[in-house]
Amino acid sequence: MKFTLLVTIFFLLIIPIKAQDSEIDSLLQILTSVDEHGKSEIYNRIARLYYYDNPQKTIKYAEKALLFAEKFNNEEEKYSAFVHKGVGYSMLGNNIKAIEYHLHALNKAKDLKDKEKLARVYNELGIDYK
């Protein structure tokens, strides 16, 4: 009975990780064919998928997203990149850097006048300050 339960728990934990790897691989393939305007969105999606598994990669892909978002002045994607970088630093325990990027995201959310984005950033800042 205990063995069956352990095996079941193991597979329930492994399957989402494999699905996440598959999604990341798919997004990396899409990057080769998408035009530069769309790259920031793809990089942001990849960054989000790495939150818990590899925060360093979250920061790396969020930085790439930010470069393309700035190049094309895409404010929504800038916001997302700042949030992702903040989460990456937060996951690494660097709350000072996390706060820095979440404050950038807060300013973007205010510029966009988006209440959901504001709520998300205030939540992230609450986590950073705890």
N, C-alpha and C positions, 0 to 999 in steps of 0.2 A: 504494500500500500504506500509506504513512504517513498519507495523507489519510483513508482508511477507518478506520484505527486511531484517529485523532484524533476523527473524527465519532462513532465508537462510544463512546469514553471520554466525550465531551461528553454524549451522551444517557444514558449510565449515571449520570452525575452529576446531570443535570437532572431525570430522572424521579422520584427519591425526594424532591427538593425540592418538586415540584408535588404529589406525593401528600401530603406533610406539610402544605402550604398547604390542600389540600382537607380534610384531617382537622381542622385548626384552624378552618376555616370551618364545618364541620359541628358542632364542639363549641360554637362561638360561637352558632350557631342553637339548639342544644339548651338553652343557658343561658336563653333567653327563655321556655322552657316548663317547665323543671324547678323544683321547689319549692326554697325556701331551704336545706333540709337537704342537698340534693344539689349545691348550687353549689360547695362547697369541693372536692369530688372533680373536678368539671369544670375548675375553675380550676387545680387541680394538674396535671391532664393537659395543659392548654394550656401551663402553665409548663414542663413537661418537654419538650414539643415545640420550644420556643424555645431550649433549652440552647446549641446551637452557632451558631444563626443570629442570635439577638438576645438576649443575656443580660439587657439592660435589661428586655425584655418578660418574661423568665423571672422576674425580681424583682417586676415589677408584678403579674403574675398570681398568683405565690406569696403576695404580700401580700394580695390579694383572697381567696385560699383560706384564709389564716390568719384573716382577719376572720370568715368564716363558720364555720370550724372552732371558733374561740373562742366565737362566739355560741351554738353548739349543743354545746359541750364534746366535740367529736369528736377524741379523742386521736390516732387513726391519721392523720387528715388534717392535724392540727397537725404531727405528725412529718414528713409529706411536704412540707408547706409550708416548714418549717425547712430540710430537705435542699435543696429547690429554690432557696430564697433563697441558701443557702450556695454552691451550684453556680453560680448567676448571678454572685455576687460573685467567686468563684474565676475564672470565665471572663473577668471584667473585670480580673483581676489584683489585686483588693483582698482579699488573703489575711486581713487582720485581721478584716474583716467576715465573710468566709467562715467563718473559725474560730468567730466568735461564733455564727453561726446553726447551724453543725454541732455545736457544743457543746449548743445548745438541743435539737437533734435527738437527740443522744446521751442526754440526760436523758429525753426522751420514750421512746426505745427501751428504756432501762432500766426506766422505769415500766411499759411494755408487756410487759416480759420476753420480748422478741422477738430471738432470736439473729441472724436474718438482717438485721434492721434495725440491730442493733449492728455487725455485720460491715460493712454498707454505710457507716455513719457513720465507723467507724474507717478505712475505705478513703479516704473523702473527706477526713478529717483528715490522713491521710498525704500526700495530694496537696497540701493546703493548707500543710503544714509543709515541703515539699521545697524 
